[in-house]
Amino acid sequence: MRATFQTDRGSQMRTRCQRGWVEETGARTWKAHWYEYICDSETGRERRAHRSRVLGEKNKIRKFEAEEKLAEILGPLNSKHSSRRDDRVSLRWFCEHRWLPTIEGGWSASTRRTNEQLVRRILNQFGDKQLRDLDRVELQDWLNKLARDYSRSLTFHCYTYLKSMCGEAVEQDFLVKDPGRKLKRPKTRKPDETVLEWPQYQAVIDAAKTLRDKLAIKVGSGTAVRPGELFAFRWRSLEQLPSGRHALRVTETIYKCKLRPWAKTEESEACVPLPKRLAAELTQWRGLTTKPADRDFIFPNSQGGFLDYENFEARVLDPIRVQLGLPKLNFQILRRTFATLAVGERKGSLKDVQTQLRHTRPDITLQNYVKEIPDSVYVMVDSMYDGITRPDEKQILAAAPVTGGVQ
């Protein structure tokens, strides 16, 4: 007796119960045969596909044992009421038509570009392969090679997306077995954990040769902003809040020598609190620079345009690193040091530090309605700046020459 069931579209489909058959081959093995019903991904029509598998050598297993193995294979197929989808489609087709629609709705505008690049990297490697040909060993080998040449973040993101793609192919009945189920995250290069001590912090600032370079390092150290944000600041970014305190508003970023009219993430589009002394120094610097207009960059290059932070690190921070004998020095280290010392020495609460670094999404009320920055955050940045700079430091007007710097 054949049972029927209703599909989502209301059509009738019958349950199938097949036994298949086992035959002896010329190589004296038992070979199983059965049929699977495949739903064509483009036409939606169902077709029957023959399948076969060698079950074992005749001199090692009897025919009834081979038939039992066949029954184990057919069990999951007979228990399903729907036909399986075509596993001959390419990974690229599956991702574009069946996988991306399930996840891209959760991507924010700021992370979409990065996610698309990661997906493109996977498809450049495996996009033309049919789903049925995806091999766990091949996938794992590719991830292992990524781990040797690229960052932990890129490797782990590709691992996550590969597992998601393969798992979704099984979920949507394109595959019976998941080739990504046993994938393992490969060991990657240990991420840099360099943190400066207070005297090293101060020595780095003292070693800067120009006033512009000194202030750029001070702002990077004293606010923990990202370098792409730091060199995108214009004078209009410097705002005085109703409380009388100052902050730098992040609205632009620099990435790969290009100025982008957006922040790295939605959470990053915010005001960054400035230490009181540093705000006063920036105000004095505006009176000294030849580019003080609202649209001018706070730390311009010699032509008045924006500075590329990688160029600044190579021409300013790297010579300072060599001079001071430091193993490594960049803006990421300055940012990490700020967070580590602020939390470790209890200059502020963990929440204060997270607010300053803009790592977590703020409360909706605080983000959309309350424009004031908590006083506790200002207490933290003032305390941090007193540690970063020397208490007896000379006034900015006499600290260093105004001209000079990198291109």
CORRA-V839088 format. One record per residue. PHI is phi in degrees with one decimal (999 if undefined). NEAR is the number of other C-alpha atoms within 12 Angstrom. Layout:
BEGIN
[[PHI NEAR] [PHI NEAR]]
END
This chain:
BEGIN
[[999 7] [-104.6 12] [-89.8 13] [-126.8 16] [-146.2 17] [-91.2 14] [-81.7 14] [-61.1 9] [-93.2 8] [90.8 9] [-82.0 11] [-93.8 15] [-132.1 20] [-94.4 20] [-75.8 21] [-116.0 27] [-131.1 22] [-119.4 22] [-103.9 22] [66.6 29] [-153.9 28] [-118.6 29] [-129.8 27] [-90.6 24] [-94.0 17] [-65.5 10] [-87.1 13] [59.7 18] [-126.2 22] [-94.6 31] [-119.9 30] [-92.8 32] [-131.3 28] [-159.1 28] [-119.8 26] [-120.0 32] [-105.9 31] [-109.7 29] [-96.2 24] [-64.3 21] [-68.2 24] [-92.9 16] [-93.6 11] [78.6 13] [-86.1 15] [-95.8 19] [-138.2 18] [-97.5 18] [-125.3 20] [-78.2 15] [-129.3 20] [-150.4 20] [-158.5 25] [-76.7 25] [-97.7 32] [158.2 25] [-80.0 20] [-63.5 22] [-79.5 15] [-111.0 13] [-132.6 20] [-85.2 21] [-63.9 24] [-66.1 17] [-71.5 21] [-65.8 30] [-66.4 28] [-66.7 21] [-63.8 26] [-63.6 33] [-62.1 25] [-65.8 18] [-68.7 28] [-80.5 28] [-53.2 18] [-61.9 21] [-69.8 27] [-72.1 25] [-81.8 18] [-93.2 22] [-94.2 23] [-112.3 28] [-80.0 34] [-80.5 32] [-79.9 33] [-71.5 34] [-86.2 33] [-90.9 26] [-69.0 29] [-77.2 26] [-62.1 36] [-62.9 26] [-63.1 25] [-62.0 38] [-63.7 34] [-69.7 21] [-102.5 21] [-123.5 29] [-97.9 28] [-54.6 26] [-58.7 15] [-83.9 19] [-125.2 21] [-68.5 22] [-64.6 13] [-91.5 13] [-80.3 18] [-81.2 17] [-61.6 18] [-77.8 21] [-100.0 20] [-58.4 20] [-61.4 16] [-65.3 21] [-63.2 26] [-64.1 25] [-66.2 17] [-66.1 25] [-63.7 33] [-63.0 22] [-63.2 24] [-65.9 31] [-69.8 26] [-62.7 16] [-89.7 22] [-123.3 29] [-59.1 24] [-87.1 20] [-77.9 24] [-71.0 24] [-55.3 35] [-65.6 27] [-96.7 23] [-66.5 31] [-119.5 23] [-59.2 25] [-63.9 17] [-66.2 19] [-63.5 33] [-65.5 27] [-62.5 19] [-65.8 28] [-63.6 36] [-62.3 26] [-68.8 23] [-59.1 29] [-63.8 27] [-76.9 18] [-110.0 17] [-127.8 22] [-72.3 22] [-62.3 24] [-62.0 23] [-62.4 28] [-61.9 31] [-68.7 25] [-66.0 27] [-63.7 39] [-58.9 36] [-63.6 25] [-69.2 33] [-62.2 42] [-62.2 29] [-65.1 27] [-61.4 41] [-65.9 39] [-63.8 28] [-69.4 31] [-63.4 39] [-71.9 27] [-59.5 19] [-93.4 26] [68.5 31] [-83.7 35] [-128.8 30] [-87.6 28] [-111.4 24] [-91.1 29] [-71.1 29] [-101.3 31] [-62.5 26] [-101.0 18] [-62.7 28] [-118.5 25] [-71.2 29] [-72.0 29] [-71.1 22] [-113.6 22] [-60.7 20] [-63.5 14] [-65.3 14] [-63.4 17] [-125.6 18] [-61.6 22] [-134.0 27] [-83.8 32] [-89.7 23] [-55.5 25] [-62.2 16] [-68.6 30] [-51.4 39] [-67.0 30] [-65.1 26] [-62.2 41] [-66.1 37] [-62.2 28] [-79.1 27] [-63.9 35] [-91.4 26] [-125.7 26] [-64.6 33] [-61.7 40] [-65.1 40] [-62.5 39] [-70.4 42] [-60.9 43] [-68.3 46] [-63.3 44] [-66.1 45] [-62.0 43] [-79.5 46] [-82.7 48] [-121.1 49] [61.9 43] [-75.0 47] [-73.3 40] [-60.9 38] [-65.4 36] [-82.9 44] [-55.9 47] [-86.3 46] [-96.3 41] [-66.9 42] [-108.6 32] [-63.9 31] [-69.3 24] [-73.0 32] [-82.7 35] [-119.4 26] [-102.9 25] [-84.8 21] [-54.2 12] [-74.9 15] [94.5 17] [-80.5 29] [-112.0 32] [-150.5 39] [-106.3 40] [-91.5 31] [-88.8 38] [-130.9 30] [-135.1 32] [-142.8 33] [-111.5 28] [-145.5 25] [52.1 14] [64.8 18] [-126.0 18] [-91.5 25] [-110.2 21] [-82.4 19] [-156.2 25] [-86.7 31] [-62.4 31] [-136.1 28] [-62.0 23] [-67.1 30] [-77.1 31] [-77.6 30] [-153.5 36] [-86.8 35] [-100.2 45] [-60.0 47] [-106.9 43] [-59.9 37] [-59.9 28] [-65.1 31] [-67.5 38] [-61.1 33] [-65.5 24] [-65.7 29] [-64.7 37] [-63.6 26] [-66.2 23] [-62.5 34] [-64.0 30] [-74.9 18] [-98.0 22] [-71.5 27] [-85.7 20] [-127.3 23] [-98.8 23] [-68.3 19] [-56.1 15] [-84.2 19] [-75.1 26] [-77.0 34] [-65.7 40] [-121.9 47] [-81.0 36] [-83.4 27] [-65.5 18] [-94.5 16] [90.7 22] [-85.8 24] [-81.6 36] [-86.3 40] [-83.0 29] [-66.3 37] [-67.6 27] [-65.5 24] [-63.2 34] [-62.8 31] [-72.1 20] [-95.6 23] [-114.9 34] [-70.4 39] [-66.5 24] [-60.8 22] [-64.4 31] [-58.1 26] [-64.7 17] [-60.7 19] [-90.6 23] [72.3 15] [-85.4 22] [-67.9 20] [-159.8 26] [-154.7 36] [-155.0 37] [-69.2 40] [-64.0 31] [-67.6 35] [-62.1 40] [-67.5 35] [-65.9 31] [-62.5 36] [-55.3 44] [-64.5 37] [-65.4 28] [-71.4 33] [-63.2 38] [-78.4 21] [-64.3 18] [-102.7 20] [56.6 21] [-72.3 27] [-160.4 29] [-74.7 24] [-60.6 24] [-63.5 24] [-61.9 30] [-66.6 38] [-62.3 29] [-65.9 36] [-66.2 45] [-84.6 40] [57.9 31] [-93.2 23] [-120.1 20] [-73.1 21] [-72.7 25] [-58.2 14] [-57.9 12] [-64.0 11] [-63.9 16] [-73.7 21] [-99.3 14] [-124.7 11] [-87.0 16] [-94.0 22] [-73.5 25] [-93.8 32] [-53.2 25] [-59.1 19] [-62.7 23] [-68.8 33] [-67.2 35] [-59.8 26] [-65.3 37] [-68.9 45] [-62.8 28] [-64.9 28] [-63.3 43] [-68.3 36] [-64.1 25] [-83.0 31] [-69.5 38] [-106.3 32] [-75.5 22] [-59.5 14] [-96.1 11] [-61.5 19] [-67.0 13] [-62.6 19] [-61.1 28] [-61.0 23] [-112.7 15] [-75.6 24] [-164.5 25] [-65.0 20] [-78.4 25] [-86.4 21] [101.5 21] [137.2 29] [-90.9 28] [-83.5 22]]
END
